[in-house]
Amino acid sequence: MKIRLHYRAFIYQAILLVAFVLVQLLFFSFIEYRDWRDNHREETLAENLEEVVDVTAMNLLLLPLMLALVWWFSRRIINPVRRIADTAAGIGKGRFDERIDTRSMPDDDMRHLAETLNAAFEHYTSAVHRLRRFSGDASHQIRTPIAAMRATGEVAVSRPRSAEDYRTAIGDMLAELERLSFMVEQLLQLSRLDAGTLRERFRPFLAAEVVRQSAQVYAPLCEDAGITLECQVEPGIEVPGIEALACELLNNLLDNAIRHTPRGGTIRIGVSRADNGIRFYVHDSGEGIPTEFAETIFERFSQIPGSRHGGAGLGLALAADIAAVHGGRLAVANPGCHGARFEWTLPLPAKS
């Protein structure tokens, strides 16, 4: 038979209370018996029996009040547990914004449990939102390259063609497949960016080394595109984080800069100390970011209308999420100006 926790707690406390009353009566009766045995007087026996009856009657009169207090205390003790259970049930039904209200709880183990569960609920909600966002983004964006590959294949097999036509069709399909693979990889990367889990892997790394690595990777691409790549670093700056993700952020910014910088232009990448922390930057000599798109450019699949440069619109969104995981912010430092300057600002590491 299923018994609610509140009733079970009340029954346990009531049993203890009744047991205490019985033990008290037995102990009192034993004392009175010893007193009568020592005196051996009839009037002493009558007096002792009368005292036992009075104590028993008093206990019986007080027992309902004491049981009522036990009921009240058991409800008060179980209320936080009930609150936790109700919140967990609400989250299980899809009300992901619900949290356990700890404001009225005393600062004890139960409050610590509630706060720990709230943190777990926050982690769970974040994971569910990331999964939903990934599913929605993937289903929305994957349709286009798949439809393009299908259309190319159907046209290619609709009638006999030359070997050159087939090679062209297969090349177009492979290009769409490569675009699709890149898009899926970036979506997966975005879905894995869980700040709570990743912060456990933070280690100090040299900011200048990360900048040099990214510049070294993209130097050949800049040379092929006729773009001058300048690297400016301030040595000795240590940043807590994940070095591979920092490289990924800068790589995405450089990739974006190369696509928007004309031949003969210049890209500058660097890191330096700033008044409000540590600042990484990538500055190109392209057309710049219009002021009205300075914020929306970091949203997934965001594209500036009229832009002739390819891309899935995920690189800057991924870079912004990596910046946020590290406790910083990625922003366009000069919206509306010629030549876009992206700055990743991090707070100064706490001194140990």
Sequence and secondary structure as in RCSB ss.txt:
>XXXX:A:sequence
MKIRLHYRAFIYQAILLVAFVLVQLLFFSFIEYRDWRDNHREETLAENLEEVVDVTAMNLLLLPLMLALVWWFSR
RIINPVRRIADTAAGIGKGRFDERIDTRSMPDDDMRHLAETLNAAFEHYTSAVHRLRRFSGDASHQIRTPIAAMR
ATGEVAVSRPRSAEDYRTAIGDMLAELERLSFMVEQLLQLSRLDAGTLRERFRPFLAAEVVRQSAQVYAPLCEDA
GITLECQVEPGIEVPGIEALACELLNNLLDNAIRHTPRGGTIRIGVSRADNGIRFYVHDSGEGIPTEFAETIFER
FSQIPGSRHGGAGLGLALAADIAAVHGGRLAVANPGCHGARFEWTLPLPAKS
>XXXX:A:secstr
    HHHHHHHHHHHHHHHHHHHHHHHHHHHHHHHHHHH  HHHHHHHHHHHHHHHHHHHHHHHHHHHHHHHHHH
HHHHHHHHHHHHHHHHHTT TT     TTS SSHHHHHHHHHHHHHHHHHHHHHHHHHHHHHHHHHHHHHHHHHH
HHHHHHHSS   HHHHHHHHHHHHHHHHHHHHHHHHHHHHHH  HHHHGGG EEEEHHHHHHHHHHHHHHHHHHT
T EEEEEE TT EEEE HHHHHHHHHHHHHHHHHHS TT EEEEEEEEETTEEEEEEEE SS   GGGTTGGGST
T   TT  S   S HHHHHHHHHHHTT EEEESSTTSSS EEEEEE      
